[in-house]
Amino acid sequence: MPRLHFKGKVFVENHHLAVPFHELLPVSEKGLSEKASLHDNLVIHGDNLAALKSLLPTYHSKVKCVYIDPPYNTGNEGWAYSDSVNSPLMRDWLGRVVDRDDLTRHDKWSCMMLPRLKLLRELLREDGAIFVSIDDNEVHHLRSLMDEVFGEENFVATVIWEKVYSPKSSAKYFSENHDFVVVYAKRKESFKRNLLPRTAEADARYRNPDDDPRGPWKPSDLSARNPYSKGTYSIRCPGGRQIDGPPPGNYWRFSEEKFWKLDRDNRIWWGSDDNQVPAIKRFLAEVQPGLVPETIWTYKEVNHTQGAKKTLLQLFPDYLPDFTTKPFELIQRMVLLSTDPDSIVLDSFAGSGTTAHAVLAQNREDGGNRRFILVECEDYADSITAERVRRVIQGVPSAKDDILKAGLGGTFSYFELGRPMQQESLLDGSHLPSWEKLASYIFFTATGQEFDPSEIDRDTGFVGRTASHDVFLFYQPDVDKLKSLALSLAEARALPAGSRRRLVFAPTKYLDRDFLHQYRIDFQQLPFQIYEAIDRLER
């Protein structure tokens, strides 16, 4: 498969592995839940690469739909790549603000996107899908990156969204009236898209001119281009007209025997004079309950940028946030097509919080219980992103739209991205995570499996179980206590009885190899001798 090569790729293609896990710190007063929880709807303020990595212990392979709206890289956004790559020269190059005069802006954009796409893939369910909004500036690079990360065999479609309703007469060459939405599945064979609701316009195409008791129907062409050996016969119409065969280059869709069988069942329409080219009657009562989505989405279906701005103005009547946002109806369609009622939807370029609005709107329509996870790195994560979510949930009394006025209901928890959980900070005691946070980190990193907080037992140190091991953590977030904390014979004997092997994390041990073997213990010394554990569990 051809691969995209760009400046800096060698420094970032595995950068997502080096990103440390960070604490996610709840800020209860900024959310709308009685108690902040990582299993609630989430708004997270912080760098999205670090936040995605820190979500892995809880949400690895749990997200059904990812929607992102990354910088289009037009040269006007003023963004800068801020990830901490190792090379000082690369940091200097990448850290400069991107503008139109930057001849390497496409390289920088690719450097920014690649590690994020890799982490997003890890968060997706096996039957999940990712939708990416983009325009002509980077769509070709995006497709190459997506092919590399997700596999070209998992490409689903490129959707054209009609984002404006009138042309720009000031356009130099062409008036651009569309954006793209690039769609990939994690595993295409597992991804099953939903149907769109049938519309009144679609149903109006069905009529009943012959008063068929089976109800409204519409005529459908009987000819097909695919070669069919039994599809070349002549037909005599009831009104006497002789049709020598299908149109040139075509074939009748059915054999002659089946055709006349359909006619006897009054499923063939000959026109009002009984002499027209026959068509098969498609009954409304027999068609599938929804519409197959197409790859052109008009503004009449999913709104346009001006409509999105009007929605934002209703939500923020006192001041209008100064940036372009997508209509929530556009994202709601993606949610509808790709999720079930209990799915998780993730947006790591959250902006004004449109994805949360879309998820809550879809829940209101079908009674679903979908959850959203928003990540926003900018300072407006509270004042705009979370504030929009608060207003969408609680309602805006001055809104013209009755639904926005009443509010959609729901809850969410607000989190700030905290310090990285790095070995150095544990060794010198400068910043010690809570027992639960360290437990979730070591469990996911050592096993690659989801951490379930309901299984923990602080009294025994039990963290969770894998197919082969029970995992235990001996740890306290106190430097003085850590100095005397160790896996001793007494602790080994106190571990819950059973025949399974135990993976035990502790600052040190007072047991030799024979005792560890006797008590079926694989010991890992804190802080993070994790990768040895991975190797052992995989063997």
N, C-alpha and C positions, 0 to 999 in steps of 0.2 A: 504494500500500500504506500503511495507517495506520502511523504511527511513534510510539514511546514518547517523550514529552517529560518531562524531569526536570531539576531544578536541577543546574547544573554540567555539563550535557551539552556545551555549546559549548566547554568547556575540555578535555574528555577524548575527544571523538569522533575526533580525530586525534593524540591524545597518544602512541599507540604509535609514530608516526613520529619523534617527538622524543626517545624513550628512547634513550640512547646504548648502543652495544655495550660490553659489559664483558668483561674477561678471565675465563676459566674456569680456575682454578688447581688442579691436581691435588694431592691429599693422599694419597699412596700408602699410608701406613700405615693409613688408615681404610677402604681398599677390600680386595677379595679377588682382585686380579689381580697378576701379576708386574710388569706395567708399565701405568700408568694410560693410558687412551686414551678419547677422545671417541667412539670407535666400539665401545666395550664397553657392557654394561649400565651405567646411570649413576644415581648419587644426587648431586644438586646442592643445596648449602645456600646459600640466598640468596633475595632478593626474586623472586617468580615472574615478575613482568612483565619485569624486567631479564634474568632467566635465559632466558625465552622468546625475547627479542630476540637474546640472545647465542648461542642455538642455531640461529638462522636460517642462518648460513653453512654449517653442516654438515647440517642436517636440514630445510631448506626443501622442502616437498612430498614428504617421505619418511615421514611418520608415518601408519600405517594406522588406528590406533584411538586416540582421546583419551578418557580417562575423568577427570572432575573431580568433586570433592565439595566445592564451595565453602561458605562459611558460609551457613546457612539463614536468618540474619538474624531470629532469634526475639526478639532483644533481650537475650539472656542470654549470648551468646558473648564480649562484651567486645572485639570487634575494632575496628580503626581503619584507615581508608584512608590509606596512607602514601606514595602516589606523588607525585613532585615536579612538581606542576602549576605554571604560571608565576605565576598571580595570588596575591599574598600573602593577600588576603582569602579566596580559595578554599582555600588551604593551611590557614588557621586553621580554617575550617569543616569541611573534610574530615578534618583530623587529630584531631578529638575522638573519643573512644571512643563507640561506638554502644551505646545501651541502650534499654529499652522507652519511656523518656520522650522519646527523640529523635524528634520528629515528622517529621524529614527522613531517617530511617534507610533508607527505600526508595530515596530519591535517591542517598544515599551508596553503597548496595549496587550500584545501577545504574552509578554512576561507577567503582566498582571493577571490575565485570565487563566493561564494554564494551571497553576496550583489550585486555584479556586474551583475550576471545573473538576479536578481530580477529587477534591474533598466532597463536592456536591454529589458526585457519583457514588462515593462511599455511603452517603446518607440516604440515597434513594433505595426504595424497596425493589425487589427483583421485577415486580410488575409496574414499576413507577416510570414516570416520564419527566423530561425537563423541557421547558419552553423559554426561549431567549429572544427578547426584543432587540432588534438591530436595524441598521440601515445600510446603504450602499458603501459607506466608508470602511466597514470591517466585516461585512457578511461573508466575503470570500475567505478571509483569514479565520473567522469563526467556524465555518464549515470544516476547514482543515483541522483546527484544534479539536472540534467535536468528534471528527472521524478518528483522531488519534486517541482521545480519552474514552469515548463510548463505543468506538468501532463503527466503521461505515455501514456495516450490516444492520445497525440499530437506528439508522436514519429513518424517520417517519415521514416528515413533510416540511416544506417551507410554505408558510402561510403569508399571503399578502393582505395587509390591513389597510383599508382606505381611511387614512387619518384626517383628511380634510374634505370639506364638502364643496369647495369652489376653487378654481385655479388661481394662481398668483400671476397677475399680468406683468409684474416686475421681474419675473424669472428670466435669466439671461439666455438659457437654452430650452429647458423643459421645466414645467411646473411639477415639482415632485409632490404627489398626493398619496404616497404609500410608505409604510415601513414593512419590515419582515418580522415574522415570528418563526424561528427555527426550532423544530421539534425532534427530539431524540428519545428513544426508550432506553432503559438500562439493559433490558433483554427483550427484544422486539417480539419474540415468540410468546412471552408472558404478558405483554401489555395488551389490554383489551380496552379500546376506546368506547365511550358511551355514545349514544345518539342524541341529537338535538331535539328539543320538543317540536312537535308538529305545529305549524303556524296556520292561522286562518287563511292566509293567502295560498298556502300549499293545498289545504283541504278544498278551497274554492275551485280548484281545477277539476274536481270530480263532480260530475253531473249525472242525471239519470233520464236521458231523452226517451228511452223505451220503457220507462216505468218498471225496470227489473226489480223483482221483490228482494234481491240481495242488496239493494241500496245503490248509492252513487258510485260511479265508475268513470274512468277516463281511458281513451283508446291508446294503445301502445303499438309501436311498429313491429310487424311480424318478420321483417327481413333482418338478416345479420350478415356481416362480412366474413365471418369464419367459415371456411369450406365445410360443407355437410353433404354427404353423398345422397341422402334422401330428401334434400331440400331444393330440388329443381323442378318439381312437377307443375303442371298447368292447373288453373282453377276456373271453374265456371260460377259466376256470381248468381245468387237467387234471382236477380233481375234479368239474367240472360247474357250479361257481358262475359266474354272469354278473356282470361288473363293467361298468357302463354307461360309465364314463369315469374320469378322474383325480378326486381330491378337489375339491370346489367351489373355484374361484379358482386352481386349479393346472392344469398340463399334464404329460403324459408327457414325459419327457426325450428319448426317442428316437421316431423315426417307427415306424409299425406294421411296416414291412418289416424295419427293423433290430432291432426288439424280438424278432420271431420268429426272426430269425437268431441272436441271442444265446441264445434258448431252446434252439435246436437244438445250440448249443455248451455246453449245460448251465451257462449263466451266469445263469439266472434261478431264483430260489428262490421256491417257492409255499407254503412252510410244510410242516410234517410231514404235514398232511392234504391237501395239493395244492389247497387252496381259499382260501389267504390272499392278501391284496393282494400282487402280485409285487414282489420286490426284486432288485436286481442284486448278484451275488456279487463282492466285492472281495477278491482273493487276496493274502495276505501276501507271496507271492513276487513279486508284480507292483507293489507299492507302492514309492514312493521310499525310499531307504535311511535317511532321517531324518525328523524331525518338524518341521513348520512352527512357528516360535515364535509364541506368543500374547502378548497384552499384559497378562496378569495372571500374575505370578510368585509362587507361594506359598512360604511358609517351608519346606515339605517339599521343594521343588525346589532352592532356593538359600540355605537357612538363614535365620536371623533375628538380631537384635541380641544376644540372649543367647548364641546359638551363637558369634557373632563374639567375644564377650567370653571365652568358654571357650577358644577357639583362642588368643587373646592370653595368657591365663593359662598355657597350656601352653608358650608361647614365652618368657614372662617369669615363671617360677614364683616367683622371689624377690621381685618387685614387679610390680604391675599398673599400667600407664600409665593415668593418670586422664583419659581421654576416650573418647567413643563412637567405635567403628570399624565399618565395614561388614564383613560376612562375605566372605572371599575367594571363596567359591563364587558369590556374586552377580556380582562383577567377572569371574570366570572365564567365566561365561556370556556376558558382553559380548565378551570376548576371543574365545571360540569362535565366536560369531555373526558377527564382523566382520573376522577376520584370516585370513591364510594362514600356513603354518608359518614363514616367514621375515620376518614383519612386525615393525614397531616400535610399541610401545604407550607412550603418554605420559600422565603424571599430574602436573599442576602444583600440586595441593593434596594432597601425598602423605600427610600425617598419619603413621600408624603403618607405612606401607609395604605396605598390603594389596594394592595393584596389582602390585607385584613378586612377592608370594606367588602371586597369581592367574596371572600370566604363567608363572612357573616350574612351577606345578602343571599348567597346560595343556600345556606342553612335555613334561612327564613322561608325560602321558596319550597324546599323539599323536606323540611323537618330534620335535616342532618345535624350531626354533631362534629363536624370537621373542626380541626384546630389549625391555627396559623403560628408560624415562627417568623418574625421579622428581625433583620439585623441591619442597623444603620450606624455608620461610623462618624457621621457629621454631628456637630453640636446641636443641630435641631432635632435630634432623635427624641427628645422629650417635648420640646415646644411645638413641633409640627407632627412628627411621625406618631408618637404616642398620643399627642393631643387629638389628632384626627380619630384615632381608635376610640378614645374616651367619648368624643362627641358622636361618633357613629353608634356606639353602644348606648349612650344615655339619651341621645336626641338633641336637636338644636331647635329651641322654641321658635326662632325666626325663620326657619327653613320653609321654602314654598312647597317642597315635596313632602307629602304626608308621612312617608316612611322615614325620611331623615328627621322630620319633626318629632316623631314618636320614639325613634331610636330602634336599633335592631337587637338590643340586649346582649348579654354575655359578660365575660370576665377576661382579664389578662394580667399577667405578672411582668413587671419591669425589672430587667437585670442590667448591671454594668459589668463590663469585662474587667476582671481584676488582674492581679499579678500572675506572671507565669509560675507554674509549679516546677521549678528547676532544681537540679541536684544541689547546686551551690547554696541556695537559700535554705535547704533542709540541713545541709551539713553545718552551716554556721548559725542556724536557728533564727535567721533574720526574718523569716516569714514562714510560718508553719500552717498548712491548710488544716481544716477540720478533719476529723476521722472519716466522715462520710465522703468528703470530697476526695481524699486520698484513696479511700476504698474504691470509689467509682473509677478513679484513674488507673489504679494498678489492675483492677479486674478487667477493664476493657483492653488495656495495653498488653496484658499478659495473655489474654484469651481470645481477643477479637470479638467477644460476644457482648450483648447488651447487658448493662448493669441494672439489676432490679432492686431498688431500695427496700422493697417490702420483704425481701428475703434475709436482710442483714440481722445479725444478733450481736450486739455490742458486748454482751456478757462473755460470749465465747470467742469473739473476734471473727465470727463467720461472715464472709462477704457474699459468697454465691457459689454455684457449682457449675462445672462443665461436664462434658460427657465422661471425662476420666478423673477429674479432681474436685475436691472441695477446697475452696480458697479461704485463707484466714489472714487477718492483719492484726499484728500486735503493735500498737502505736498510740501515742497520746500527743496532742499538740502543745507540749510543754517541754522545754529544753532540759530542765533538771530531771524530770521523770524519764525522758528518753535516755538519759545517761545510764540509768539503772535498769532499763527495760530490755529483756532478752528472752529468747526461747530456751527455757530450762527443762529439766526432766519433769518437774511438777506441771509445767504448762503443757508439755507433750502428753502426759498421762491424762490431763484434764480435757483434752480435745474430745469431741463427741465420738462415741464408739461407732465402728463400721469398718467395712473392708476396703473402702475407697482410699485412694492416695490423697494426701493433703499437700497443697501448695501453701507454704507459710511465709509471710513477709514479716520481718522484725528487724530492729536495729542490729542485733547480734544474736549469737546462740552459744549455749554451754553444753552442746551435745556433739559427740563425735559421729563419724559416718555410720558406725554400727548401730548406734541408738536411732539415728535418723531412719535407717533401713528398717529397724525393728518396728518403729511407729509409723512407717509408710509416709515419711515426710520428705518433700522436696523443699529445701530451704532457699529463700532469696533474701539477701540482706538489703535493707533499706539504705539509701533512698530508692534507687531505681535500677536494680540489676534485672531489668525486665526482659531484655531480648534473649537471654539464656532461657528464661522461662518459656518464651514463645517456641524456641527450638525444641525444648524438651516435650512440650505439649503436642507439637506437631509430629514428633517421631513415633 
